[in-house]
Amino acid sequence: MTGVVSNIKDKALKNTYFREVLETGIYTQVVIMSIPVGEDIGMEIHKDNDQVLCCVAGQGKVVLNGEEASFNEGDLVLVRAVVRHNFLNVGDVDLKIITTYSPPHHPEGTIHKNKEEAAG
């Protein structure tokens, strides 16, 4: 059945890829991410996408248009289109994130093993 992701929290906790697209719909895409200790997603702007990020594990920091806030387990952030943003891992374990893009942002089935591959 298309659109079902069983136990997404478990998948996110076990994920070691920087980015893995799990499901892509017409208007929304579901992705899991793992940000290694001391690393970040990288400052970016999505001109045509809203993005929702939920922290499943770890300790992070979010920067939205230059303003910083903590990003910890159970926190959710809505990044509106055209907002300059970055998520940083400031803890001592990998930062595990479930994120959605509306509309979809990455090709269906995308897997980026690390940040360098994602930039590439």
C-alpha positions as CSV (number, residue, x, y, z in Angstrom):
1,M,0.0,0.0,0.0
2,T,1.5,3.3,-1.0
3,G,1.8,6.0,1.6
4,V,2.1,3.8,4.7
5,V,5.4,4.1,6.7
6,S,5.2,1.6,9.6
7,N,7.0,2.7,12.8
8,I,8.6,5.8,11.4
9,K,10.2,6.6,14.8
10,D,12.1,3.3,14.8
11,K,13.2,3.9,11.2
12,A,14.4,7.4,12.1
13,L,16.3,6.1,15.1
14,K,18.0,3.3,13.1
15,N,18.8,5.6,10.1
16,T,22.4,6.4,9.5
17,Y,22.0,8.2,6.2
18,F,22.1,12.0,6.0
19,R,18.8,11.9,4.1
20,E,16.4,9.2,3.0
21,V,13.1,9.9,1.2
22,L,10.5,7.4,2.5
23,E,7.3,8.5,0.7
24,T,6.4,11.0,-1.9
25,G,2.9,12.2,-2.5
26,I,1.5,14.8,-4.9
27,Y,1.7,17.6,-2.3
28,T,3.9,16.2,0.5
29,Q,7.1,14.2,1.0
30,V,8.3,12.3,4.1
31,V,12.0,12.1,4.8
32,I,14.3,10.9,7.6
33,M,17.7,12.4,8.4
34,S,20.6,11.7,10.6
35,I,23.0,14.5,11.4
36,P,26.4,13.4,12.9
37,V,27.8,15.0,16.1
38,G,29.2,18.4,15.4
39,E,27.7,18.7,11.9
40,D,24.7,20.5,10.4
41,I,22.3,20.4,7.6
42,G,23.8,23.5,6.0
43,M,22.3,26.9,5.7
44,E,19.6,26.9,3.0
45,I,16.4,28.5,1.7
46,H,13.6,26.6,-0.1
47,K,11.8,29.1,-2.3
48,D,8.9,26.9,-3.1
49,N,8.6,24.5,-0.1
50,D,7.4,24.6,3.5
51,Q,9.3,22.1,5.6
52,V,8.4,20.6,9.0
53,L,11.2,19.0,11.0
54,C,10.6,16.9,14.1
55,C,13.5,15.9,16.4
56,V,13.3,12.2,17.3
57,A,16.6,12.0,19.2
58,G,19.6,14.1,20.0
59,Q,20.3,17.7,20.9
60,G,20.3,20.4,18.3
61,K,20.0,24.0,17.5
62,V,17.9,25.6,14.8
63,V,18.6,28.9,13.1
64,L,15.7,30.7,11.3
65,N,16.6,33.9,9.6
66,G,19.5,34.5,12.0
67,E,17.5,33.7,15.2
68,E,18.6,30.7,17.2
69,A,16.6,28.2,19.3
70,S,17.1,24.8,20.8
71,F,15.9,21.7,18.9
72,N,15.6,18.7,21.1
73,E,13.7,15.4,21.2
74,G,10.0,16.0,20.8
75,D,10.4,19.5,19.3
76,L,8.8,20.4,15.9
77,V,9.8,23.3,13.7
78,L,7.8,24.7,10.7
79,V,10.2,26.3,8.3
80,R,8.1,28.4,5.9
81,A,9.2,28.9,2.3
82,V,11.9,31.6,1.8
83,V,13.1,31.3,5.4
84,R,16.9,31.0,5.6
85,H,17.5,28.0,8.0
86,N,20.0,25.5,9.4
87,F,19.8,22.7,11.9
88,L,23.0,21.9,13.9
89,N,23.8,18.9,16.0
90,V,25.2,20.3,19.3
91,G,24.9,17.0,21.3
92,D,26.9,13.9,21.7
93,V,24.8,11.5,19.7
94,D,23.5,11.7,16.1
95,L,20.6,14.1,15.6
96,K,17.6,12.0,14.3
97,I,15.0,14.0,12.4
98,I,11.7,13.2,10.6
99,T,10.9,15.9,8.1
100,T,8.3,16.7,5.5
101,Y,8.4,18.9,2.4
102,S,5.3,20.5,0.9
103,P,5.3,20.2,-2.0
104,P,7.9,17.4,-2.5
105,H,11.5,18.6,-2.8
106,H,13.7,15.6,-3.6
107,P,13.3,12.9,-6.3
108,E,11.3,9.9,-5.1
109,G,13.6,7.3,-3.5
110,T,16.5,9.7,-2.9
111,I,19.2,8.5,-0.5
112,H,22.1,10.7,0.4
113,K,24.6,8.7,2.6
114,N,26.3,11.9,3.8
115,K,26.1,15.7,3.5
116,E,28.8,15.8,0.8
117,E,26.8,13.4,-1.4
118,A,23.7,15.6,-0.8
119,A,25.6,18.7,-2.0
120,G,27.0,16.9,-4.9
